[in-house]
Amino acid sequence: MSGTEPQRGAPSRIAEGIHDWWRLAGVDQLYADEPAPLAAPPRDPAEDGSGGASATSAAHAENHQPVSASGPAARFGGEEASWPRNLAAFRQWWLDEPLLGERGAYPRIPPAGERGAQLMIVVPEPEAEDRDALLSGPLGQTCRHMLRAMQIDPASAYLASALPRHTPLADFAALAKEGLGDILRLHITLASPRQVLVLGRSLHPLLVDDPAVFCGPGLEELRRSALRRRRFWARWLEETEG
């Protein structure tokens, strides 16, 4: 039989190459969408055929009674009637309200800028490097370069985030159902900018029906892709100069 015999070991080299690709991308663990318990639940002696209920099994049953539902989970940000109605109060509420997300190792970061700014830029969340000011890390540098290209002084823009703290793997679809979009629209109303630029695909569904909002890819995408920057810039010029 003629022909070239396949090289031995090729599948393993392909597998090693795929593994190296993911490792260089920063993914070095196995992940799954569904949560899994870290340990098996305690065994009930009754299941082992021992009969009767010992003190251990009684305590086990007591600790595993179903929790009665006291109502729906608290709305993101609490009830709308309690939301602030001016920008100064909103900034303080943004830092203090527990129902905006009390968990997390990253600090809450306030928005920056003055009411009535020429442009309000909204990103999904603060950068991981942010400590005192929003967008003070590498993505903020990209944002400042973009503003200068737009002939807008970065210090005069209003910078905001949809979440108060950096939140890895944030579920924006679930947060949208809890009212995140309503809070974002309130923030825009209170800031009263002349233009609104939303950067981040996870936020687009929240404001898709608002014709006054210009939606673009996230700063991370713009930073790493010259093609996306060109496309975004062409759309922006068409929108603002058309």
C-alpha positions as CSV (number, residue, x, y, z in Angstrom):
1,M,0.0,0.0,0.0
2,S,1.4,3.4,-1.0
3,G,1.1,6.6,0.9
4,T,2.6,8.3,3.9
5,E,2.1,6.7,7.3
6,P,0.7,9.2,9.8
7,Q,3.3,10.3,12.4
8,R,3.0,8.6,15.7
9,G,2.3,10.8,18.6
10,A,0.6,13.6,16.6
11,P,-2.6,13.5,18.7
12,S,-0.6,13.9,21.9
13,R,1.3,16.9,20.4
14,I,-2.0,18.5,19.4
15,A,-3.4,18.0,22.9
16,E,-0.2,19.5,24.4
17,G,-0.5,22.5,22.1
18,I,-4.1,23.1,23.1
19,H,-3.2,22.8,26.8
20,D,-0.3,25.3,26.3
21,W,-2.7,27.7,24.4
22,W,-5.1,27.8,27.4
23,R,-2.3,28.0,29.9
24,L,-0.9,31.1,28.1
25,A,-4.4,32.6,28.1
26,G,-4.4,32.3,31.9
27,V,-6.8,29.3,32.2
28,D,-5.0,26.6,34.3
29,Q,-8.0,25.1,36.1
30,L,-11.1,23.1,35.1
31,Y,-14.3,25.0,35.3
32,A,-18.0,24.0,35.1
33,D,-21.2,26.1,35.0
34,E,-23.0,23.9,37.6
35,P,-21.7,24.1,41.2
36,A,-20.6,20.9,42.8
37,P,-20.3,20.0,46.5
38,L,-16.7,19.8,47.9
39,A,-17.6,16.9,50.2
40,A,-20.3,14.3,50.2
41,P,-23.2,15.0,52.6
42,P,-23.1,13.1,56.0
43,R,-24.6,9.6,55.8
44,D,-27.9,8.9,57.6
45,P,-27.5,5.7,59.7
46,A,-31.1,4.8,58.9
47,E,-30.0,4.4,55.2
48,D,-27.5,1.7,56.3
49,G,-30.3,-0.5,57.7
50,S,-29.4,0.1,61.3
51,G,-33.0,1.0,62.1
52,G,-34.2,3.5,64.7
53,A,-33.0,7.1,64.9
54,S,-29.9,7.7,66.9
55,A,-29.0,11.1,68.4
56,T,-26.6,11.7,65.5
57,S,-29.2,11.0,62.9
58,A,-31.7,13.2,64.7
59,A,-29.3,16.1,64.8
60,H,-28.5,15.5,61.2
61,A,-32.2,15.7,60.3
62,E,-32.7,18.9,62.3
63,N,-29.8,20.6,60.6
64,H,-31.1,19.7,57.1
65,Q,-34.7,20.8,57.4
66,P,-35.8,22.7,54.2
67,V,-35.6,26.5,54.6
68,S,-39.0,28.1,54.2
69,A,-39.1,30.8,51.6
70,S,-39.8,34.2,53.2
71,G,-40.3,35.8,49.8
72,P,-38.3,36.7,46.7
73,A,-34.6,37.6,46.9
74,A,-33.8,41.2,47.7
75,R,-33.8,43.4,44.6
76,F,-30.3,44.7,43.5
77,G,-30.1,48.1,45.1
78,G,-33.2,47.5,47.2
79,E,-36.6,48.9,46.5
80,E,-36.8,51.7,44.0
81,A,-38.7,54.0,46.4
82,S,-35.5,54.1,48.5
83,W,-33.1,55.1,45.7
84,P,-31.5,58.5,45.8
85,R,-32.9,61.4,43.8
86,N,-29.8,63.6,43.3
87,L,-26.3,62.9,42.2
88,A,-24.5,63.7,45.5
89,A,-26.8,61.3,47.3
90,F,-26.3,58.7,44.6
91,R,-22.5,58.8,45.0
92,Q,-22.8,58.1,48.7
93,W,-25.5,55.5,48.2
94,W,-23.2,53.8,45.7
95,L,-20.5,53.4,48.4
96,D,-22.8,52.4,51.3
97,E,-25.8,50.5,50.1
98,P,-25.4,46.8,51.1
99,L,-27.8,45.6,48.5
100,L,-25.5,46.9,45.7
101,G,-23.1,44.0,46.5
102,E,-21.7,43.7,50.0
103,R,-19.4,40.7,49.2
104,G,-16.1,40.9,47.5
105,A,-12.4,41.6,48.2
106,Y,-12.2,44.6,45.9
107,P,-13.1,48.1,47.1
108,R,-16.1,50.0,45.9
109,I,-15.1,52.8,43.5
110,P,-17.2,56.0,43.1
111,P,-18.0,57.5,39.7
112,A,-15.9,60.5,38.7
113,G,-16.9,63.8,37.0
114,E,-19.4,66.6,37.2
115,R,-23.1,66.7,36.3
116,G,-23.8,67.8,32.8
117,A,-20.5,66.6,31.3
118,Q,-20.0,66.6,27.6
119,L,-19.6,62.8,27.6
120,M,-20.5,60.1,30.2
121,I,-18.6,56.8,29.7
122,V,-20.0,53.7,31.4
123,V,-18.0,50.5,31.8
124,P,-19.3,47.2,33.4
125,E,-17.1,47.4,36.5
126,P,-14.0,49.0,38.0
127,E,-10.6,47.6,37.0
128,A,-9.0,45.1,39.3
129,E,-6.2,47.7,39.9
130,D,-8.6,50.5,40.9
131,R,-8.4,51.5,44.5
132,D,-9.4,55.2,44.8
133,A,-10.4,56.3,41.4
134,L,-12.3,54.6,38.6
135,L,-10.3,53.5,35.5
136,S,-6.9,54.3,37.0
137,G,-5.3,51.2,35.6
138,P,-4.3,50.2,32.0
139,L,-7.8,50.3,30.7
140,G,-8.1,53.8,32.0
141,Q,-5.1,54.7,29.9
142,T,-6.9,53.4,26.8
143,C,-9.9,55.4,27.8
144,R,-7.9,58.6,28.2
145,H,-6.3,58.2,24.8
146,M,-9.7,57.7,23.2
147,L,-11.1,60.8,24.9
148,R,-8.2,62.9,23.6
149,A,-8.8,61.5,20.1
150,M,-12.4,62.7,20.5
151,Q,-11.0,66.1,21.5
152,I,-12.5,65.8,25.0
153,D,-10.5,66.6,28.1
154,P,-10.4,63.4,30.1
155,A,-10.8,65.4,33.3
156,S,-14.1,66.8,32.0
157,A,-15.7,63.4,31.2
158,Y,-18.0,61.6,33.6
159,L,-16.8,58.1,34.3
160,A,-19.1,55.5,35.7
161,S,-19.4,51.7,36.2
162,A,-22.5,49.5,36.2
163,L,-21.2,47.7,39.3
164,P,-19.6,49.5,42.3
165,R,-16.7,47.0,42.7
166,H,-14.6,44.8,40.4
167,T,-16.5,41.5,40.3
168,P,-14.8,38.6,38.5
169,L,-17.3,36.5,36.5
170,A,-20.2,38.8,37.2
171,D,-23.5,37.4,35.9
172,F,-24.9,40.5,34.1
173,A,-27.8,38.6,32.7
174,A,-29.0,37.7,36.2
175,L,-28.3,41.2,37.5
176,A,-30.3,42.6,34.7
177,K,-33.3,40.6,35.9
178,E,-32.7,42.0,39.4
179,G,-32.9,45.6,38.3
180,L,-29.3,46.6,37.3
181,G,-30.6,48.3,34.2
182,D,-32.9,50.5,36.2
183,I,-30.1,51.7,38.4
184,L,-27.9,52.4,35.4
185,R,-30.6,54.5,33.8
186,L,-31.2,56.4,37.1
187,H,-27.4,57.1,37.2
188,I,-27.5,58.5,33.7
189,T,-30.5,60.6,34.4
190,L,-28.9,62.1,37.6
191,A,-25.6,62.8,35.8
192,S,-27.4,64.4,32.9
193,P,-24.6,64.2,30.3
194,R,-24.8,65.5,26.8
195,Q,-23.8,62.2,25.4
196,V,-23.5,58.6,26.8
197,L,-21.0,56.0,25.6
198,V,-21.4,52.5,27.0
199,L,-18.3,50.3,26.6
200,G,-18.9,46.6,27.2
201,R,-21.1,44.1,25.4
202,S,-22.5,42.8,28.7
203,L,-24.2,46.2,29.2
204,H,-25.7,46.5,25.7
205,P,-28.9,44.6,26.5
206,L,-29.6,46.9,29.5
207,L,-29.8,50.0,27.3
208,V,-30.6,48.6,23.8
209,D,-33.9,50.6,23.6
210,D,-32.3,54.0,24.4
211,P,-31.5,55.9,21.2
212,A,-29.5,58.4,23.2
213,V,-26.9,55.8,24.2
214,F,-24.0,54.8,21.9
215,C,-22.8,51.2,22.6
216,G,-19.3,50.0,21.8
217,P,-17.1,47.1,22.6
218,G,-15.3,47.0,26.0
219,L,-12.1,48.8,26.7
220,E,-10.3,45.4,26.9
221,E,-11.4,44.6,23.3
222,L,-10.4,48.1,22.0
223,R,-7.1,47.9,23.8
224,R,-6.0,44.6,22.2
225,S,-7.5,44.9,18.7
226,A,-6.6,47.6,16.2
227,L,-9.4,46.3,13.9
228,R,-12.0,46.8,16.6
229,R,-10.6,50.3,17.3
230,R,-10.9,51.3,13.6
231,R,-14.5,49.9,13.4
232,F,-15.5,51.7,16.6
233,W,-13.9,54.9,15.5
234,A,-15.7,54.8,12.1
235,R,-19.1,54.2,13.8
236,W,-18.4,57.0,16.4
237,L,-17.6,59.5,13.7
238,E,-20.6,58.6,11.7
239,E,-22.8,58.9,14.7
240,T,-21.4,62.2,16.0
241,E,-20.6,64.0,12.7
242,G,-23.5,62.7,10.6
